[in-house]
Amino acid sequence: MIGNYSNETISIPKNIKLGYVEIMQDDSEILSLKLGYVKKSMICKKKQNLDDINSYSYKDVKINSKLREIEQMRAKDLLEKYADVFSTRHDDLGYCNIDKHKIETENNDPIKKKPYKMSLLHEKILKQIVNDFLKAGLISPSKSNWSSPAILVAKPSLKNASDVSQPQHYRLVIDYRFLNNITKADVYPLPLMQSSIEKFAGKKFYSKFDITMGFYQIALDNKSKEKTAFITPFGLYQFNVLPMGMKNSPGTFQRVMNKIIEPLQQQDECVGAYVDDVGAASNDFNSHEILLENLFKAVREANIKMKPTKSEIFMESISYLGHILSKNGIEPDPKKIEMIDKIVEPINKKQLQSFVGTINFYRKFIPNFSIIARPLFDLMKNNTKFEWKEAHLSAFNYLKEKLKEKPILTVFNPQYEIEVRCDACDEGMGAVLVQFEPDGQKVIQYASSSFKDYQKKWHITHKEFYALYWSITKEFSSYLYGKKFTVQTDSKSITYFRTSKTMNPRLIRMITELEIFDFEIKYKSGKENSDADMLS
């Protein structure tokens, strides 16, 4: 029997799944259905056209191919039983109100910003996206006296689009910089990464999962909704769920995930969550099967959805939080050091100076450094012609290898201060995540990337800022969430990005995504930023 015990009308779309049926086992526990469950689970079901993305299902979860046939069948049966905890599309979301996000602005006056100007075409596209969000229940029309400007940002797919007026090629972004500046900080801690990794290491079976568009699945405190109001050329709207780019978002999300997984913690099995990355580990197949079933039940009860294409189960090893975990213990992810292998031999003194400048930071950890590096120092002298010979190549290759070894390459320890160093040039960008330990600075991870053809046309300031954005949000985010850190750059212009009045959509999108991180930027000349310069 289906009943509506609320004071609101609930529309049930045709062919919607209202629930699930299980065969009862002996002494099974009967769980009561919470009032409002159907409404909560359906709040995002109606959303169909936020993005033009292919559908997927629980069948897209990766299963260890080395399992025995009977184990493969049991793994597939488990996924089928809990198919509803996996999104079927990028926009198939749950609605979790275990802990609602609150925006505390104390006695500050409301932020009131005017809408950003945009072309008629972009205004039309923005209206389509807003209508989709309205139909989904993610936002509502607003009468708030708060307003942050909305912008339309192109996705990479626009480059090859035959019709640039299609909304699936754009993303709605709200410029919450000014609201974030007056929002009281939430100091809820993220898990100690090293403790989580050590707890997971040495197990036989591993699984990992990613929460689909995690923030959009978290409920928003009613009094906070008006503060999320965003203004467009055609109206004012506010979020019903936690929006992107909001200060304190990671803390709220972690608090929710901790409440979900806390009852699952056992002595021999491990389950953990680091923001939207969920991991599980066990010593044998049966135990892991039970652990996953309990995890899926908890996720279902919380009304959270996971992304199947980013999920793996019953694996012998996984890449988790920047490390490879297996029955053999912990190994650094090869991604940490692969960029060092890509460093090519210098072809002039400037490139050599960049390499030697980086190596010089870590000379105390390299035995006989002065003797080994002598040919390179000699080649940099003002009265010496640059002629690359075997002695230089030998020293260069030896020192490259040393950059990848302990004690220069270290394991992240949250007790120490960390710093991101990033740089960009015409062709690409590089970054290094450094940790300051009692005996000197150590490298946690290296990163580098080439610019795409369209990015090469950007102004150098935009390239420098993209390097900062990319290193923080893409490469090192698992280390940086919830931790205060510094960013070292040799670009003076990007040190002022928080007070910038730019209305460039590309820059605003990046600024918005950076708002959830707590960092300070400090300027240093290119010579002092040599390790990032070397990788770029």
Secondary structure by P-SEA (a helix, b strand, c coil): cccccccbbbbbccccccccccccccbbbbbbbccaaaaaaacccccccccbbbbbccccccccccccaaaaaaaaaaaaaacccccccccbbbbbccbbbbbbbcccccccccbbbbcaaaaaaaaaaaaaaaaacccccccccbbbbbbbbbcccccccccccccccbbbbbcaaaaaaabbbbcccccaaaaaaaaaccccbbbbbbcccccccbbbccccccccbbbcccbbbbbccccccccaaaaaaaaaaaaaccccccccbbbbbcccbbbbbbccaaaaaaaaaaaaaaaaaabbbbbcccccccccccccccccccccccccccccccccccccccccaaaaaaaaaaaaaaccccccccccaaaaaaaacccccccccaaaaaaaaaaaaaaacccccccccccbbbbbbbbccccccbbbbbbbccccbbbcbbbbbbbccccccccaaaaaaaaaaaaaccccccccccccbbbbbcccccccccccccccaaaaaaaaaaccccbbbbbbccccaaaaaaac
